[in-house]
């Protein structure tokens, strides 16, 4: 359920902070959010896929820690990001 090619570049280009940005917290959270939404769709059809569910929980935890870091360092960037992604906090 990884993001490849054009989809990943589209997410990066939308959330990048500067021209060569690929690893800022905003980009990482956006990529994780996209992967989480795709896995959620996967679980609608495959309810007993517990090994993938464990990976989903790890991604949610990683996204939560990145969001808490961003909230602690720059509240304006945090508020903008959760507004664009539609994440409720």
N, C-alpha and C positions, 0 to 999 in steps of 0.2 A: 504494500500500500504506500510505497514511497512516491514522492513527486519527482518527475523527470522532465528534462528539457524545457519546453515552452511554458508549461504550467508553473514550474518553479521560477523561471525567469520573470514571468508576469507578476508573481507575488513579490519577488525581490524588487523589481522596478517600481512597484506601487509603494512600498514601505521603506525604501532605502533613505538614509539620512544624507549621504553625499554620493558622489559619482561612482566610486569604486567600492561601495558598501555592500558586503554580503554577510556580515556577522554581527551587526548591531542587535541589541535586544529586540528592537521593533521587528526586524526581519526574521529573527529566530522565532518570535512569538507568532508572527503571521504564518510562517511555514508550518509550525506545529499545529496551529489552528486549522489550517487547510487539511493536514493529514488526519487530525482528530475528526473533522467533519466527514471525510471519506471513510474512515473506519467505522463511524457511527452508522453510515448507510450500509456498510458491509454487515453489521450486526443485525440489521433488520431482516436479512435473508438467512444469516448463519448464527442462530442463537446459541449454539453449543460450542462455538469456537473460543474456548477458554484461553488458549495460548496467545491468540491475538488480543484478547481482552486484557491480558496482563501487560502487553506492550502498550495498549491504549492507556492504561492507568499510569504507566511510567511516563508517557508523553504528557498527560494531564498534569502530573506532578512537576515535571520539568518546566512546563509552561507557567504553572503557578509560581515556581521559584523565580523564574525570569521576570514575571510581572511584579512580584514583591520587590525585587532588586530595582526595577525601573521606578516603582512607586517611591522607594526610599531615596533614590538619587535625583529624579526629576519628575515631579508630580504633573507638570503640564504635558510632557510627552506621554506619560502613562494615561492620563485622561483622554488625550487625543487618540491613542492607540485603541483603548477599549471601546471608544465611541465608533471608530471606523470598523472594528472587527465585530462589534455587537456582543462583546463579552460582558456579562453582568458581574459586577463586583460590589 
